[in-house]
Amino acid sequence: MKQLILTQFPWPWLSTLALMIFFVFFIGLIVRVNQKSRAPIFKESEVLPLSDGEKYE
């Protein structure tokens, strides 16, 4: 039944486009997280669960 439905699907390239968008987003997210300029933000964020409202110094 699934094959019958897929043979009637008019845009076979749409699934390839969705996969490409996913990979571009995933790789962009990895690049953004690993940027050196974001290190101070992560240093500040990693102590948030342990602090009681005072800023980490």
PDB file of N, CA, C and O in Angstrom:
ATOM      1  N   MET A   1       0.824  -1.195   0.000  1.00  0.00           N
ATOM      2  CA  MET A   1       0.000   0.000   0.000  1.00  0.00           C
ATOM      3  C   MET A   1       0.870   1.262   0.000  1.00  0.00           C
ATOM      4  O   MET A   1       0.577   2.230  -0.702  1.00  0.00           O
ATOM      5  N   LYS A   2       1.926   1.235   0.786  1.00  0.00           N
ATOM      6  CA  LYS A   2       2.811   2.401   0.826  1.00  0.00           C
ATOM      7  C   LYS A   2       3.445   2.657  -0.544  1.00  0.00           C
ATOM      8  O   LYS A   2       3.584   3.807  -0.959  1.00  0.00           O
ATOM      9  N   GLN A   3       3.822   1.602  -1.233  1.00  0.00           N
ATOM     10  CA  GLN A   3       4.422   1.764  -2.560  1.00  0.00           C
ATOM     11  C   GLN A   3       3.429   2.361  -3.547  1.00  0.00           C
ATOM     12  O   GLN A   3       3.800   3.160  -4.407  1.00  0.00           O
ATOM     13  N   LEU A   4       2.176   1.971  -3.420  1.00  0.00           N
ATOM     14  CA  LEU A   4       1.152   2.503  -4.306  1.00  0.00           C
ATOM     15  C   LEU A   4       0.971   4.004  -4.089  1.00  0.00           C
ATOM     16  O   LEU A   4       0.829   4.769  -5.043  1.00  0.00           O
ATOM     17  N   ILE A   5       0.979   4.405  -2.838  1.00  0.00           N
ATOM     18  CA  ILE A   5       0.839   5.833  -2.528  1.00  0.00           C
ATOM     19  C   ILE A   5       2.060   6.607  -3.010  1.00  0.00           C
ATOM     20  O   ILE A   5       1.929   7.699  -3.564  1.00  0.00           O
ATOM     21  N   LEU A   6       3.252   6.040  -2.798  1.00  0.00           N
ATOM     22  CA  LEU A   6       4.475   6.732  -3.206  1.00  0.00           C
ATOM     23  C   LEU A   6       4.599   6.839  -4.724  1.00  0.00           C
ATOM     24  O   LEU A   6       5.222   7.778  -5.220  1.00  0.00           O
ATOM     25  N   THR A   7       4.029   5.910  -5.462  1.00  0.00           N
ATOM     26  CA  THR A   7       4.087   6.032  -6.921  1.00  0.00           C
ATOM     27  C   THR A   7       3.187   7.147  -7.426  1.00  0.00           C
ATOM     28  O   THR A   7       3.406   7.669  -8.520  1.00  0.00           O
ATOM     29  N   GLN A   8       2.192   7.516  -6.658  1.00  0.00           N
ATOM     30  CA  GLN A   8       1.281   8.596  -7.040  1.00  0.00           C
ATOM     31  C   GLN A   8       1.758   9.963  -6.544  1.00  0.00           C
ATOM     32  O   GLN A   8       1.151  10.983  -6.872  1.00  0.00           O
ATOM     33  N   PHE A   9       2.821   9.994  -5.768  1.00  0.00           N
ATOM     34  CA  PHE A   9       3.348  11.239  -5.205  1.00  0.00           C
ATOM     35  C   PHE A   9       3.992  12.063  -6.311  1.00  0.00           C
ATOM     36  O   PHE A   9       4.915  11.574  -6.963  1.00  0.00           O
ATOM     37  N   PRO A  10       3.541  13.300  -6.551  1.00  0.00           N
ATOM     38  CA  PRO A  10       4.013  14.056  -7.715  1.00  0.00           C
ATOM     39  C   PRO A  10       5.385  14.718  -7.546  1.00  0.00           C
ATOM     40  O   PRO A  10       5.969  15.159  -8.536  1.00  0.00           O
ATOM     41  N   TRP A  11       5.914  14.799  -6.323  1.00  0.00           N
ATOM     42  CA  TRP A  11       7.191  15.490  -6.113  1.00  0.00           C
ATOM     43  C   TRP A  11       8.190  14.564  -5.432  1.00  0.00           C
ATOM     44  O   TRP A  11       8.338  14.634  -4.212  1.00  0.00           O
ATOM     45  N   PRO A  12       8.870  13.716  -6.157  1.00  0.00           N
ATOM     46  CA  PRO A  12       9.821  12.790  -5.521  1.00  0.00           C
ATOM     47  C   PRO A  12      11.055  13.495  -4.967  1.00  0.00           C
ATOM     48  O   PRO A  12      11.736  12.934  -4.109  1.00  0.00           O
ATOM     49  N   TRP A  13      11.359  14.681  -5.420  1.00  0.00           N
ATOM     50  CA  TRP A  13      12.531  15.421  -4.957  1.00  0.00           C
ATOM     51  C   TRP A  13      12.293  16.079  -3.598  1.00  0.00           C
ATOM     52  O   TRP A  13      13.239  16.559  -2.974  1.00  0.00           O
ATOM     53  N   LEU A  14      11.054  16.107  -3.137  1.00  0.00           N
ATOM     54  CA  LEU A  14      10.732  16.800  -1.890  1.00  0.00           C
ATOM     55  C   LEU A  14      11.385  16.133  -0.676  1.00  0.00           C
ATOM     56  O   LEU A  14      11.824  16.826   0.242  1.00  0.00           O
ATOM     57  N   SER A  15      11.453  14.818  -0.661  1.00  0.00           N
ATOM     58  CA  SER A  15      12.088  14.123   0.463  1.00  0.00           C
ATOM     59  C   SER A  15      13.594  14.388   0.478  1.00  0.00           C
ATOM     60  O   SER A  15      14.189  14.501   1.549  1.00  0.00           O
ATOM     61  N   THR A  16      14.210  14.487  -0.688  1.00  0.00           N
ATOM     62  CA  THR A  16      15.640  14.810  -0.768  1.00  0.00           C
ATOM     63  C   THR A  16      15.896  16.228  -0.280  1.00  0.00           C
ATOM     64  O   THR A  16      16.882  16.478   0.413  1.00  0.00           O
ATOM     65  N   LEU A  17      15.029  17.142  -0.629  1.00  0.00           N
ATOM     66  CA  LEU A  17      15.149  18.522  -0.164  1.00  0.00           C
ATOM     67  C   LEU A  17      15.024  18.604   1.354  1.00  0.00           C
ATOM     68  O   LEU A  17      15.771  19.337   2.001  1.00  0.00           O
ATOM     69  N   ALA A  18      14.092  17.863   1.918  1.00  0.00           N
ATOM     70  CA  ALA A  18      13.922  17.865   3.373  1.00  0.00           C
ATOM     71  C   ALA A  18      15.162  17.317   4.069  1.00  0.00           C
ATOM     72  O   ALA A  18      15.576  17.845   5.101  1.00  0.00           O
ATOM     73  N   LEU A  19      15.756  16.270   3.517  1.00  0.00           N
ATOM     74  CA  LEU A  19      16.969  15.703   4.100  1.00  0.00           C
ATOM     75  C   LEU A  19      18.130  16.685   4.006  1.00  0.00           C
ATOM     76  O   LEU A  19      18.913  16.800   4.948  1.00  0.00           O
ATOM     77  N   MET A  20      18.254  17.385   2.901  1.00  0.00           N
ATOM     78  CA  MET A  20      19.316  18.375   2.744  1.00  0.00           C
ATOM     79  C   MET A  20      19.132  19.534   3.712  1.00  0.00           C
ATOM     80  O   MET A  20      20.108  20.007   4.295  1.00  0.00           O
ATOM     81  N   ILE A  21      17.907  19.999   3.894  1.00  0.00           N
ATOM     82  CA  ILE A  21      17.639  21.074   4.857  1.00  0.00           C
ATOM     83  C   ILE A  21      18.005  20.622   6.261  1.00  0.00           C
ATOM     84  O   ILE A  21      18.596  21.391   7.019  1.00  0.00           O
ATOM     85  N   PHE A  22      17.666  19.390   6.620  1.00  0.00           N
ATOM     86  CA  PHE A  22      18.017  18.857   7.934  1.00  0.00           C
ATOM     87  C   PHE A  22      19.524  18.846   8.145  1.00  0.00           C
ATOM     88  O   PHE A  22      20.003  19.287   9.190  1.00  0.00           O
ATOM     89  N   PHE A  23      20.280  18.349   7.168  1.00  0.00           N
ATOM     90  CA  PHE A  23      21.728  18.285   7.317  1.00  0.00           C
ATOM     91  C   PHE A  23      22.365  19.666   7.370  1.00  0.00           C
ATOM     92  O   PHE A  23      23.310  19.872   8.132  1.00  0.00           O
ATOM     93  N   VAL A  24      21.881  20.604   6.591  1.00  0.00           N
ATOM     94  CA  VAL A  24      22.421  21.967   6.619  1.00  0.00           C
ATOM     95  C   VAL A  24      22.158  22.598   7.992  1.00  0.00           C
ATOM     96  O   VAL A  24      23.039  23.245   8.558  1.00  0.00           O
ATOM     97  N   PHE A  25      20.960  22.411   8.518  1.00  0.00           N
ATOM     98  CA  PHE A  25      20.636  22.935   9.836  1.00  0.00           C
ATOM     99  C   PHE A  25      21.503  22.283  10.908  1.00  0.00           C
ATOM    100  O   PHE A  25      22.017  22.974  11.787  1.00  0.00           O
ATOM    101  N   PHE A  26      21.671  20.968  10.849  1.00  0.00           N
ATOM    102  CA  PHE A  26      22.449  20.232  11.843  1.00  0.00           C
ATOM    103  C   PHE A  26      23.918  20.651  11.819  1.00  0.00           C
ATOM    104  O   PHE A  26      24.511  20.876  12.874  1.00  0.00           O
ATOM    105  N   ILE A  27      24.504  20.759  10.645  1.00  0.00           N
ATOM    106  CA  ILE A  27      25.901  21.171  10.531  1.00  0.00           C
ATOM    107  C   ILE A  27      26.066  22.624  10.966  1.00  0.00           C
ATOM    108  O   ILE A  27      27.053  22.967  11.616  1.00  0.00           O
ATOM    109  N   GLY A  28      25.107  23.483  10.613  1.00  0.00           N
ATOM    110  CA  GLY A  28      25.158  24.876  11.067  1.00  0.00           C
ATOM    111  C   GLY A  28      25.077  24.987  12.569  1.00  0.00           C
ATOM    112  O   GLY A  28      25.742  25.835  13.165  1.00  0.00           O
ATOM    113  N   LEU A  29      24.276  24.147  13.193  1.00  0.00           N
ATOM    114  CA  LEU A  29      24.169  24.150  14.650  1.00  0.00           C
ATOM    115  C   LEU A  29      25.473  23.704  15.297  1.00  0.00           C
ATOM    116  O   LEU A  29      25.895  24.283  16.298  1.00  0.00           O
ATOM    117  N   ILE A  30      26.105  22.700  14.748  1.00  0.00           N
ATOM    118  CA  ILE A  30      27.388  22.232  15.280  1.00  0.00           C
ATOM    119  C   ILE A  30      28.447  23.324  15.145  1.00  0.00           C
ATOM    120  O   ILE A  30      29.233  23.539  16.068  1.00  0.00           O
ATOM    121  N   VAL A  31      28.476  24.010  14.011  1.00  0.00           N
ATOM    122  CA  VAL A  31      29.446  25.092  13.811  1.00  0.00           C
ATOM    123  C   VAL A  31      29.189  26.226  14.798  1.00  0.00           C
ATOM    124  O   VAL A  31      30.130  26.770  15.376  1.00  0.00           O
ATOM    125  N   ARG A  32      27.931  26.585  14.995  1.00  0.00           N
ATOM    126  CA  ARG A  32      27.587  27.679  15.900  1.00  0.00           C
ATOM    127  C   ARG A  32      27.962  27.355  17.344  1.00  0.00           C
ATOM    128  O   ARG A  32      28.447  28.229  18.062  1.00  0.00           O
ATOM    129  N   VAL A  33      27.751  26.141  17.770  1.00  0.00           N
ATOM    130  CA  VAL A  33      28.066  25.755  19.142  1.00  0.00           C
ATOM    131  C   VAL A  33      29.572  25.747  19.369  1.00  0.00           C
ATOM    132  O   VAL A  33      30.028  26.063  20.468  1.00  0.00           O
ATOM    133  N   ASN A  34      30.346  25.395  18.361  1.00  0.00           N
ATOM    134  CA  ASN A  34      31.790  25.267  18.521  1.00  0.00           C
ATOM    135  C   ASN A  34      32.562  26.547  18.222  1.00  0.00           C
ATOM    136  O   ASN A  34      33.792  26.510  18.173  1.00  0.00           O
ATOM    137  N   GLN A  35      31.896  27.661  18.023  1.00  0.00           N
ATOM    138  CA  GLN A  35      32.594  28.916  17.760  1.00  0.00           C
ATOM    139  C   GLN A  35      33.312  29.391  19.024  1.00  0.00           C
ATOM    140  O   GLN A  35      32.782  29.284  20.130  1.00  0.00           O
ATOM    141  N   LYS A  36      34.511  29.911  18.844  1.00  0.00           N
ATOM    142  CA  LYS A  36      35.298  30.407  19.974  1.00  0.00           C
ATOM    143  C   LYS A  36      34.662  31.632  20.617  1.00  0.00           C
ATOM    144  O   LYS A  36      34.823  31.845  21.819  1.00  0.00           O
ATOM    145  N   SER A  37      33.949  32.437  19.848  1.00  0.00           N
ATOM    146  CA  SER A  37      33.361  33.658  20.396  1.00  0.00           C
ATOM    147  C   SER A  37      32.199  33.356  21.338  1.00  0.00           C
ATOM    148  O   SER A  37      31.782  34.238  22.089  1.00  0.00           O
ATOM    149  N   ARG A  38      31.671  32.147  21.319  1.00  0.00           N
ATOM    150  CA  ARG A  38      30.552  31.784  22.176  1.00  0.00           C
ATOM    151  C   ARG A  38      31.014  31.182  23.501  1.00  0.00           C
ATOM    152  O   ARG A  38      30.178  30.859  24.346  1.00  0.00           O
ATOM    153  N   ALA A  39      32.308  31.024  23.702  1.00  0.00           N
ATOM    154  CA  ALA A  39      32.838  30.402  24.911  1.00  0.00           C
ATOM    155  C   ALA A  39      32.428  31.142  26.188  1.00  0.00           C
ATOM    156  O   ALA A  39      32.058  30.479  27.157  1.00  0.00           O
ATOM    157  N   PRO A  40      32.472  32.483  26.247  1.00  0.00           N
ATOM    158  CA  PRO A  40      32.053  33.156  27.482  1.00  0.00           C
ATOM    159  C   PRO A  40      30.586  32.907  27.842  1.00  0.00           C
ATOM    160  O   PRO A  40      30.235  32.836  29.020  1.00  0.00           O
ATOM    161  N   ILE A  41      29.752  32.777  26.844  1.00  0.00           N
ATOM    162  CA  ILE A  41      28.334  32.504  27.099  1.00  0.00           C
ATOM    163  C   ILE A  41      28.179  31.130  27.729  1.00  0.00           C
ATOM    164  O   ILE A  41      27.388  30.957  28.657  1.00  0.00           O
ATOM    165  N   PHE A  42      28.926  30.152  27.232  1.00  0.00           N
ATOM    166  CA  PHE A  42      28.824  28.800  27.778  1.00  0.00           C
ATOM    167  C   PHE A  42      29.452  28.720  29.162  1.00  0.00           C
ATOM    168  O   PHE A  42      28.957  27.987  30.018  1.00  0.00           O
ATOM    169  N   LYS A  43      30.532  29.460  29.400  1.00  0.00           N
ATOM    170  CA  LYS A  43      31.143  29.475  30.734  1.00  0.00           C
ATOM    171  C   LYS A  43      30.165  30.013  31.769  1.00  0.00           C
ATOM    172  O   LYS A  43      30.080  29.495  32.883  1.00  0.00           O
ATOM    173  N   GLU A  44      29.434  31.043  31.398  1.00  0.00           N
ATOM    174  CA  GLU A  44      28.452  31.630  32.304  1.00  0.00           C
ATOM    175  C   GLU A  44      27.254  30.703  32.494  1.00  0.00           C
ATOM    176  O   GLU A  44      26.698  30.618  33.588  1.00  0.00           O
ATOM    177  N   SER A  45      26.868  30.023  31.444  1.00  0.00           N
ATOM    178  CA  SER A  45      25.685  29.159  31.496  1.00  0.00           C
ATOM    179  C   SER A  45      25.936  27.853  32.238  1.00  0.00           C
ATOM    180  O   SER A  45      25.011  27.282  32.816  1.00  0.00           O
ATOM    181  N   GLU A  46      27.173  27.376  32.227  1.00  0.00           N
ATOM    182  CA  GLU A  46      27.422  26.078  32.843  1.00  0.00           C
ATOM    183  C   GLU A  46      27.365  26.099  34.361  1.00  0.00           C
ATOM    184  O   GLU A  46      27.273  25.041  34.983  1.00  0.00           O
ATOM    185  N   VAL A  47      27.417  27.278  34.976  1.00  0.00           N
ATOM    186  CA  VAL A  47      27.327  27.349  36.434  1.00  0.00           C
ATOM    187  C   VAL A  47      25.951  27.800  36.909  1.00  0.00           C
ATOM    188  O   VAL A  47      25.722  27.901  38.115  1.00  0.00           O
ATOM    189  N   LEU A  48      25.041  28.069  35.994  1.00  0.00           N
ATOM    190  CA  LEU A  48      23.702  28.524  36.387  1.00  0.00           C
ATOM    191  C   LEU A  48      22.970  27.548  37.305  1.00  0.00           C
ATOM    192  O   LEU A  48      22.357  27.995  38.274  1.00  0.00           O
ATOM    193  N   PRO A  49      22.999  26.243  37.052  1.00  0.00           N
ATOM    194  CA  PRO A  49      22.270  25.346  37.948  1.00  0.00           C
ATOM    195  C   PRO A  49      22.847  25.295  39.358  1.00  0.00           C
ATOM    196  O   PRO A  49      22.152  24.903  40.295  1.00  0.00           O
ATOM    197  N   LEU A  50      24.104  25.685  39.520  1.00  0.00           N
ATOM    198  CA  LEU A  50      24.747  25.603  40.821  1.00  0.00           C
ATOM    199  C   LEU A  50      24.672  26.903  41.615  1.00  0.00           C
ATOM    200  O   LEU A  50      24.865  26.889  42.830  1.00  0.00           O
ATOM    201  N   SER A  51      24.400  28.014  40.960  1.00  0.00           N
ATOM    202  CA  SER A  51      24.397  29.298  41.653  1.00  0.00           C
ATOM    203  C   SER A  51      23.030  29.561  42.281  1.00  0.00           C
ATOM    204  O   SER A  51      22.002  29.069  41.814  1.00  0.00           O
ATOM    205  N   ASP A  52      23.051  30.349  43.353  1.00  0.00           N
ATOM    206  CA  ASP A  52      21.820  30.701  44.064  1.00  0.00           C
ATOM    207  C   ASP A  52      21.428  32.133  43.776  1.00  0.00           C
ATOM    208  O   ASP A  52      20.944  32.830  44.668  1.00  0.00           O
ATOM    209  N   GLY A  53      21.625  32.581  42.567  1.00  0.00           N
ATOM    210  CA  GLY A  53      21.226  33.923  42.200  1.00  0.00           C
ATOM    211  C   GLY A  53      22.398  34.874  42.086  1.00  0.00           C
ATOM    212  O   GLY A  53      22.275  35.909  41.430  1.00  0.00           O
ATOM    213  N   GLU A  54      23.542  34.565  42.704  1.00  0.00           N
ATOM    214  CA  GLU A  54      24.690  35.452  42.585  1.00  0.00           C
ATOM    215  C   GLU A  54      25.450  35.135  41.298  1.00  0.00           C
ATOM    216  O   GLU A  54      25.475  33.994  40.835  1.00  0.00           O
ATOM    217  N   LYS A  55      26.059  36.158  40.741  1.00  0.00           N
ATOM    218  CA  LYS A  55      26.766  36.007  39.475  1.00  0.00           C
ATOM    219  C   LYS A  55      28.094  35.314  39.716  1.00  0.00           C
ATOM    220  O   LYS A  55      28.784  35.587  40.699  1.00  0.00           O
ATOM    221  N   TYR A  56      28.440  34.426  38.819  1.00  0.00           N
ATOM    222  CA  TYR A  56      29.711  33.700  38.896  1.00  0.00           C
ATOM    223  C   TYR A  56      30.876  34.657  38.667  1.00  0.00           C
ATOM    224  O   TYR A  56      30.868  35.436  37.714  1.00  0.00           O
ATOM    225  N   GLU A  57      31.851  34.599  39.521  1.00  0.00           N
ATOM    226  CA  GLU A  57      33.015  35.498  39.407  1.00  0.00           C
ATOM    227  C   GLU A  57      34.282  34.700  39.343  1.00  0.00           C
ATOM    228  O   GLU A  57      35.368  35.272  39.246  1.00  0.00           O
TER     229      GLU A  57
END
